[in-house]
């Protein structure tokens, strides 16, 4: 399904609070995807203990999540959470995102989490509270950095030539 490009004047970013609400809702929805993929992986590998094959599980989940996002972004420009919050991913000039650009965006979107995860790993933190706090601070810092961009876009969108746009007043394609 090919989306009709929108006029350049209609490409305004949704409010940061709305994008963060969509981010949280996406996490809730992805819980089911991660659980299903984890179940399939553990059955296929006959995993009997959670720490056995943990790196394989992480690799599989990375690929499964990437396939989900790339498929959604290239098919309609929206994941289920983005449809709910009426946010759409388009190229800088308002066109449908192609596979390579979507894949680039997926890989670079891990910038949300990598600084916090590296900090947790390097410092040897093990408690759930410490990990959660580091991730929360990292995600909020990354989100607030979008305020420095002229169009209020996230760093990974600026690098990949994509943008999140408000799709509230647009007709569905």
C-alpha positions as CSV (number, residue, x, y, z in Angstrom):
1,X,0.0,0.0,0.0
2,X,1.6,3.3,-1.1
3,X,0.9,6.4,0.9
4,X,0.2,9.7,-0.8
5,X,2.9,12.2,0.2
6,X,1.5,15.1,2.3
7,X,2.1,18.7,1.6
8,X,5.4,20.0,3.2
9,X,3.4,22.4,5.3
10,X,1.5,19.6,7.0
11,X,4.7,17.9,8.3
12,X,4.7,19.1,11.9
13,X,5.9,16.9,14.7
14,X,3.4,15.8,17.3
15,X,4.0,17.1,20.8
16,X,6.7,15.4,22.8
17,X,4.3,14.3,25.5
18,X,2.1,12.6,22.8
19,X,5.2,10.9,21.3
20,X,6.3,9.6,24.7
21,X,2.8,8.3,25.4
22,X,3.0,6.4,22.1
23,X,6.4,5.2,23.1
24,X,5.0,3.8,26.4
25,X,2.0,2.2,24.6
26,X,4.4,0.6,22.1
27,X,6.2,-1.0,25.0
28,X,3.0,-2.5,26.3
29,X,2.1,-3.9,22.9
30,X,5.6,-5.2,22.3
31,X,5.4,-7.2,25.5
32,X,3.2,-9.7,23.8
33,X,5.5,-9.9,20.7
34,X,8.5,-10.4,23.0
35,X,6.7,-13.1,25.0
36,X,5.6,-15.0,21.9
37,X,9.0,-14.8,20.3
38,X,10.7,-15.8,23.5
39,X,8.3,-18.8,23.9
40,X,9.0,-20.0,20.3
41,X,12.8,-19.6,20.9
42,X,12.7,-21.5,24.2
43,X,10.7,-24.3,22.7
44,X,12.8,-24.5,19.6
45,X,16.1,-24.6,21.6
46,X,14.7,-26.7,24.4
47,X,15.8,-24.0,26.8
48,X,15.3,-25.2,30.4
49,X,16.9,-22.3,32.3
50,X,16.4,-18.6,31.6
51,X,20.2,-17.9,31.6
52,X,21.0,-20.7,29.2
53,X,21.1,-19.3,25.7
54,X,20.4,-15.7,26.8
55,X,22.5,-14.2,24.0
56,X,20.8,-16.2,21.4
57,X,17.4,-15.1,22.8
58,X,18.6,-11.5,22.7
59,X,19.7,-11.8,19.1
60,X,16.3,-13.4,18.1
61,X,14.4,-10.7,19.9
62,X,16.4,-8.0,18.2
63,X,15.6,-9.5,14.8
64,X,11.9,-10.1,15.6
65,X,11.5,-6.5,16.8
66,X,13.4,-5.2,13.8
67,X,11.1,-7.2,11.4
68,X,8.0,-5.9,13.2
69,X,9.1,-2.2,13.0
70,X,10.5,-2.3,9.5
71,X,7.4,-4.1,8.2
72,X,5.0,-1.6,9.9
73,X,6.9,1.5,8.9
74,X,7.3,0.4,5.2
75,X,3.7,-0.9,4.9
76,X,1.7,2.0,6.4
77,X,4.2,4.3,8.1
78,X,2.6,3.3,11.5
79,X,2.8,0.7,14.1
80,X,-0.3,-0.2,16.0
81,X,0.6,2.3,18.8
82,X,1.3,5.0,16.2
83,X,-2.1,4.4,14.6
84,X,-3.7,4.8,18.0
85,X,-1.9,8.0,18.7
86,X,-2.2,9.2,15.1
87,X,1.5,9.6,14.5
88,X,3.1,8.6,11.2
89,X,6.6,8.0,10.1
90,X,7.6,9.6,6.7
91,X,10.7,10.6,5.0
92,X,12.0,14.2,5.4
93,X,10.0,15.3,2.4
94,X,6.8,13.4,3.4
95,X,7.0,10.2,1.4
96,X,6.6,6.6,2.4
97,X,9.7,5.1,4.1
98,X,11.5,2.4,2.2
99,X,13.0,-0.7,3.8
100,X,16.7,0.4,4.0
101,X,15.8,3.7,5.7
102,X,13.4,1.9,8.1
103,X,16.1,-0.6,9.0
104,X,18.6,2.2,9.6
105,X,16.0,3.9,11.8
106,X,15.4,0.7,13.8
107,X,19.1,0.2,14.4
108,X,19.7,3.8,15.4
109,X,16.6,3.9,17.6
110,X,18.5,1.8,20.0
111,X,20.2,5.1,20.9
112,X,17.3,5.5,23.3
113,X,18.7,2.7,25.4
114,X,22.3,2.1,24.7
115,X,23.9,4.8,26.9
116,X,21.9,3.6,29.9
117,X,22.6,-0.1,29.2
118,X,26.3,0.6,28.7
119,X,26.4,2.6,32.0
120,X,24.6,-0.2,33.9
121,X,26.9,-2.8,32.4
122,X,30.1,-0.8,33.1
123,X,29.1,0.0,36.6
124,X,28.1,-3.5,37.4
125,X,24.6,-2.6,38.6
126,X,22.4,-5.6,39.1
127,X,19.3,-4.4,41.0
128,X,16.1,-3.9,39.0
129,X,15.5,-0.5,40.5
130,X,19.0,0.7,39.4
131,X,18.5,-0.6,35.9
132,X,15.0,0.9,35.6
133,X,16.2,4.2,36.9
134,X,19.2,4.3,34.5
135,X,16.9,3.4,31.6
136,X,14.3,6.0,32.6
137,X,16.9,8.8,32.9
138,X,18.4,7.8,29.6
139,X,15.1,7.7,27.7
140,X,14.0,11.0,29.2
141,X,17.3,12.7,28.3
142,X,17.2,11.3,24.8
143,X,13.6,12.5,24.4
144,X,14.4,16.0,25.7
145,X,17.2,16.3,23.2
146,X,14.5,16.5,20.5
147,X,13.8,20.0,21.8
148,X,17.2,21.1,20.3
149,X,16.2,20.0,16.8
150,X,14.5,22.8,14.7
151,X,11.6,20.4,13.7
152,X,11.6,18.7,17.2
153,X,12.6,15.4,15.7
154,X,14.6,12.7,17.5
155,X,18.3,12.2,16.7
156,X,17.8,8.9,14.9
157,X,15.2,10.5,12.7
158,X,17.4,13.4,11.9
159,X,20.3,11.0,10.9
160,X,18.0,8.7,8.9
161,X,16.1,11.4,7.0
162,X,12.8,10.4,8.6
163,X,10.4,12.2,10.8
164,X,7.4,11.6,13.0
165,X,4.4,13.7,11.9
166,X,1.0,14.5,13.4
167,X,-1.5,12.4,11.4
168,X,-4.6,13.7,13.2
169,X,-6.1,15.7,10.4
170,X,-4.9,13.5,7.5
171,X,-7.1,11.1,5.7
172,X,-6.1,7.5,5.9
173,X,-4.2,6.0,2.9
